[in-house]
Amino acid sequence: MTIRVIILVIFALGAAASTALFARNWVAAQKAQPAAAEEIKQTPATAVLVAASDLSAGAFLREKHFKWQPWPEDGVAEGYVVRRGSDDETETARKSLIGAVVRASINAGEPLTPKRVVQPGDRGFLAAVLSPGARAVSVPVNATTGIAGFVFPGDKVDLILTVKFNSDDARGKKRTRYVSKTLLAAIRVIAIDQKTEQTDGKVKVVKNVTLEVNPKEAEKIAIGLHMGAISLSLQSLARADDVGDLAGLETAAGGAAATARVSKRNFTLDNDVFSIGRSGPRRQKPQVQVLRGSTAEKAKF
């Protein structure tokens, strides 16, 4: 037997062995696939309440923010809201999340648990509502200054400050004056009285409105409450731009800038609303000087 024949025999035996090994592995894989599929089908699963979209810290939970999602039973942890048919307890747990505030960011598909949210009335609830770096300030209102109760959490309002002060008129007499100015604009309402949402849909006259402001705006509101009365002015929902801070009442209340009559000013004086009599200096009556010999007299007409 020549070397060439021996090499061909060895090559043929190797090819046959490789083909047999490949065929055996392929048959084994085909048998394993139905078994794995059957095993997956037999794995028990349930449905848990998860976030329907990414939720940022401080967000109010609404019905649209969560959904039911299939979940392996062996992966259900304590605190998960699990759907169990028409169980009243499950429905109560689901509804209890509506109106709660997210403590920390939650990604879409993550289970919602009571520990990941803050309920109204819980300690730290208002702090969770505030944006990072923001402050909460309450302003007392009544039926007039609070827009008759038509202000709800989430609305944007302007704060109008009205101040009474004394000034000298043209005759040098003391006079009580009034001036009003938009102290802050586009301020977000986060609560009315001790409620962060209007659940019954009824209009109620409130006594306090809690606002979300920055530290500097909080200081201006604190001073404004001591200077005079603060009224709310509701902004339209269609308004998209934030006007920002318009504070600076000292120009309106006194100083050279206040006495100068300007065509465009950011405050309103009482004379702009209603005025009586003349506000300027009195006109002098015409007079004539009469000379009689060495005497002189003034005659007024």
Order of alpha helices (4+ residues) and beta strands (2+ residues): alpha-beta-beta-alpha-beta-beta-alpha-beta-beta-beta-beta-alpha-beta-alpha-alpha-beta-alpha-beta-beta
